[in-house]
């Protein structure tokens, strides 16, 4: 059975390698030589004559180092002979000198060789990268769940060039301050007037289409939040979003891009649709991958927000207007976790003077695999918001914290528990408040 799986996997690799042998256009002489080498190597590998395959391929890549397909086959030959360390080096060269399917297959094989050689941390980081490649994302995700040190990964199953995903989610919990009531108000009212149990139902459809140098991702999502406390029900919300992202395939030591646009529309007090807001955000991101598991990202989203506004209200309270956010994030894999500090500046050019604001924020996130398949996430953010033209003048300082635990219970079912807290201090007494939320969530992926 294992021999049959190996042969099937090898045939997939050979087909992929035959489609694209090098990152640069080879000469006719190189093409001829590559075809001759490929013919011999196919025979050697199918008959498990690994020493002959290694000798032939080693001589070949010494004179044609840009032949990504040959580097990949050399990695396969080293795997077959049990030389896992050398295999990982060969697969890495294949990744550097290939594009398209060859690079995708080599990326997965690189993680496999790393794990077999005992470098499970780097294998995990490589698989995390592979989950962003739509061609191998499903196999990489499954391999992450089943990863065991020095054990070969499951045979690669190439995904379709266009993949649809759908999910539904249900979350229930408690919000201690739905209305964001100030400390002074909280001291004089019944707690249940501003606190409430909450139920959230969400759904999402998405599509990933592989392109020559990247992928195109589209998505549509929506849901509803409902509060049971009478006064809090005016914050019941129907929300929806549309998104479109173009992603260039990442390469170690090189810059790649992610450019997207998102449109969101929400209706507050959904029983009467008395309030709505919508926004459109163009979100370009430039990412530099320093090495496996280490990358830095700069994003500059530009947006326009529109809020319903009653003409009877004061013009200075109109929150509609454009804005821009400038953010920097650094992500680093440490063991089985990821540490991600960042910086963010946002300027909102609201129509009303009371809502023109500058925001400075310092977010820090940490995710970690624990035990029994449980993953944990920690978040902390300190921020200052200065309402530069407000009357009276206003400056808010806030601290947010969050803890999340999650686990996959079945192949398509995941669940978790989230807790969040926010403390807002302000120069205005009516804007000083504390908010706690706790949610139990469950989702199903189709």
N, C-alpha and C positions, 0 to 999 in steps of 0.2 A: 504493500500500500504506500509506504513512504517513498519507495523507488518511483512509483507511478506519479506521486505528487511532485517529486523533484523533476521528473521528466517534463511534466506539464508546465511547471514553473519555468524551466529552462527554455521550453519552446516559446512561451510568452516573451521572455527576455530576448531570444534570438530574433523574433519578429520585430520587436521594438528597436533593437539595435540595427536591423536592416533598413529601417525607415530613415534613420538619421545617424550618420557615422561620425560627424564632426561638427564643431561649432563654426568653423570657417570653411569656405568653399575649397575643396581639395582639387588638385590637378588631376588630369585624366590618368597619369601614371600612378598617382596615389590611389585613385579609385580602383584601378585594376589590381594593385597590390593588396588593397583592403579586401577585395572580393576573394582573392586567392587565400589570404590568411583566414578569412571567415569560413571558407569551405573546409579547410583542414581542421579548424578549431571546433566547428560543429561536430565533426566526426569524433574528435578526441573527447569532447565533453559528453556526448551521448553514450560513448563507450567507457566513460569514467577513466580515461587515460590522461589524468591530470598533469603528470610531469611533462608529457609531450606538449600539452596545451600551454603550460606555463613557459616552457622553453620557446615555443613559437611566438607567443604573444609578447614575451619580454624582449626578444630580438626586434619585434615589429615596432613596439612603442618607443624603443631606443632611437629609432630613425623617424617615427611619425607620432610625436607626442600629443598631437591635437586630435587623435582618433579616439573620441570618447567612447564609441562602441567597443573598441578593442580593450580599453581600460576596464570597461564593465565586465567583459568576458574574462579578463585576467582575474578580476575579483572573484568571479564564479569559480574559476579553476582553483584559486587559493582556498576558497571555502570548501571545495570538494576534497582538497588534500589536508584539511584541518589547520591551515595556516591563517587563522582568523585576523591576526594583527596586520599581516600583509594584505589580506583581502580588504580591510577597511581603508588602507592607503590607496589601493587601486580604485575602489569605488569613489573615494574623494576626488581622485583625478578625473574619473568619468563624469562626476557632477560639474567640475570646473570646465570641461571641454565639450559639454553637450547642452542641448536644449530640448524642449518638448518632452515626448514620452521617455526618451533615453535618460534624461535628467531625472524625471520623476521616479522611474524604476531604480535608478542608481541611488537616489536619496533614501528610498526604503531599504535597499540592500546595504547601504552604508550603516544605517541604524542596526540592521540585523548583525552585521559583522562586528560592530562595536559591542553589542550586547553579548555575543558569543565569546569575545575576547576578554570580557569582564568589566568593560567600561560602561556600566549600566546608566550612570548619570548622564554621560554624553549621548548615549543611545536614546534616553528619555527626551532630552532636549531636541535631538534630531527628529524624533517622532512628533513632538509638538510642532516643529516647523512643517513636517509633512502633512499635518492636519489642515494646513492652509493651501495645500495643493489638491484641487478638486479631483484630479485623476486618481490619487492614492489616499484621499482623505479617509474613506471608510475603513480601509485596511489599517491605516495608521492609528485611527481612533480605537479600533478593536485591539491592536497590538499594545497600546498604552494600558488598556484595562487588564490585559493578560501578561504584562511584562514580568519576566522572572530572570534574575541574573544568570548568565551563561547558558540560557536556553534559546534555541533558534526561534525566530518569529514565525508566525503562521504564514503560509504561502501567500504572495501578493495577488489580490484580485483587483484588476484595473477597473476603475469606475467609468461610467459612461461620460461622454464628452459634455453632455448636458444632464444635470442631476437636479431633481426636484426634492424639496424637503417640506414637511409640514409638522406642526406641533400644536398642542393645546395645553394650557396650563391652568391650574386652580390654586389659589392661595387664600388662606384665611388667617386672621389674626386680630390684633388690637392696636389702636392708635390712641395715645394718651392726650393728644392736643391737635385735633383735626383742624380747628379754626385758627391755630397759631395764636391763641389768646395770651395776653401778656401776664407776667407774674402778678401784677396788681389785680387784674381781673380774676385770675384763678383763685385768689384769696377770698373773693367775695361771692363766687357762684358755686353751684353744685357741680361736682366733678363730671357727672354724666352729661352735662350740657355741652361740653367741648370734647370729651373722650368718647370713643365708640368702637365696637367690634367692626371689622371690615372684611369684605369678601371681594376677591378680584378674579375675573375670568379673562383669559387671553388666548389668542390664536395667531399663528403666523404661517405664511407660505413663502418659500424662497426658492430661487433657481440659481445654480452655478453653471456657467458655460465656459468650457476651456477654450482659450484662444492660443495663438502661436506663442506669444510672449507673456501670457498672463491669463486672467479670467475675468468674466463679467458676472456680477452678482446683482440680482434683483430680489426685492422682498416686499411684502405687504403684510401688515400686522394691525391688530385692533383688539379692543377689549372694553371692559367696564369695571369700575370700582363702585362698590355700594356700601354705605354706612347705615347701621341700624338705629343709632340714636337720632331722635326727632330733629334736633337743631342741626346736627351734622349732615343730615340728608341733603341739605342744599349744596354740599360738596360732592354729591354723587356725580361720577364723570364717565362719559363715553369718549374713548380716545382711539385714534387711528394714525397710521403712518405708511408712507411709501418711500422706498429707497432704491438707489441704483449706484453701484460702485464698480470701478474698473481697478483691477489689481495687477501690477506687474510682478512676474515671478521673482522671488527674492534670491539673491546670490551673496555668498559670504564675501565681505570686503568690498561690496559695491552698494550704491544707493538704489533703492527701488521705490515705487510710488503706489499710493492708494488714493484715488480721486473719486469722491462720491457726492451725491446730492440726496438730501432727505426732506420730505414734506410731511408735516404733522398737523393734525387738526383735532381739537378737543372741544367737547361740549360739557360745560359745568351745569349743575342742577339739572340733570338730564331729563327729569320728569317734565320740565317746561322749556328746555333749551333756552334758558334766559341769559346764558353767558357763553361765549365761545372764544377760542384763541386759535390761531394757526401760525405756523412759521415754516420758512423754507431756508435750508442751510446748505451751502456749497462747502464741502469739507475736503480740501486737499491735504495729504499727508506725505511727508518725505521720510523714509526710514533707512537707516544705515545699519547693516548687520556686521558688527565687528568680528564675531566668531560664532561658533555654534552656541546658542543659548544666551547671547549678549547682543542687544540691539538698542539703538537710540532713535527717537521719533520726534519730529517737529510737525505740528499741525497748525493751520491758520484758517479755521472755519469763519465764513462770512454769512450772516443770516439777516432775515427780516422777520419781525414778529408783528402780528396784528391782533389786537384785543378788541372785543366789543366795547363800545363807549357811548354812554348816554349823553346826549347834548346838554342835558340839565346838569351834568357833573362839571366840576371845575376843570378847565383846560389843562392846568398844570398836573393833573392826575392821570393824564392819558399815557399809558405805558407803551403804546405802539411805536415802532421805529426800527432802524437797522442796528446792527452791532457786529463786533469782530472779537474773536478769541484767539489768543496766541498761546500755544501750549508746548511744553517740552516734557517728554517722558523717557525714562531709561529703564529697560527691563533686563534682568540678569538671572539666569537659572543658577540656583545654589542647591546642590543635592537634588531632592525631589520637589523643591519649592521654587517659586519665582518672586523676586523682590523688585518692586517698581516704584521708585520715587519720581516726582515730577514738579513742574512749575506751571502756573497758568495766569494770564492777564486777560481781562475782558473789559471792553468798553461798549456801553449801550447808549445809543443816541436816541433816547425816547423823545416823543413829541412833547410830553409834559415835563416841565422842569423838575418836578419832584421825583422823577424816576430815571433821570440821566445819571449814570453810575459808572464808576471804575471799580473793578474787582481784582484783587490779588489773592491767589490761593496757592497752598502748598499741599498737594495730595501725596499720600504714601500708601501703597497697597502691598500685601503679602499673601501669597497662596501657597498651600502646602498639602501634600498627600500625607495622611495620617496612617490609620490602620483599618483593617476590615473593609477596605475600599472607600473609606470616608475621606473627602477632601475638605479643607478649611480655607477660609478667606478672611483676612483682616484688613480693615480700611481706616484711615485717619486723614482728616483734612482740616487745616486751619485756614481761615479766609477773612479778608477785610473788604467791606463794600463801602465806598464813599459816594454818597449822593451829592454830586458836586454843585448842583444848582438848587437844591431843595430849600424850602423855607417852612419851618426853621431848618437849619443845617442838620445833617444826619450822617453818622458813621456807624456801621454795624460791624461787630467782630464775632465770628462764629467758630465753633469747633464741632466737627461731626465724627462719629465713630461707628463702626459696623463690624459685626461678626457673622459669618455664614458657614454653615455646615451642609455638605451635600453628599449624596451617595446614589449610585445606580443600583436599583433593586432587581430589575429584570432587563432584558435586552433593550427595551424601548421606554422603560419607566425610570425616572429619576425623581428624587425628593430631597427636601432639605428644610433647614430651620434658619431664619434670618433674624437678627436683632440690630436695631439702629437707634442711635441717640444723637440729638443735636441741642446745643446750648447757644443761644443768640444773645449777645450783649449789644446794647445800642445807646447812643446819646439821647434817644427818645424813650422815655419809660414805657410807652405803649408797644414798643417793638422788642422788649426783653421777654424771652420765653424759653422754655425747655420742652422738648418733644421726644417721646419714646415710641418705637414701633417694634412689634414682634410678629413674625409671619411664619406659618407652616405652609410649605409649597409642594406641589406635585406636578409633573409634566409628563406627557406622552408624545413620543415622536413617531410619525408614520413612516 
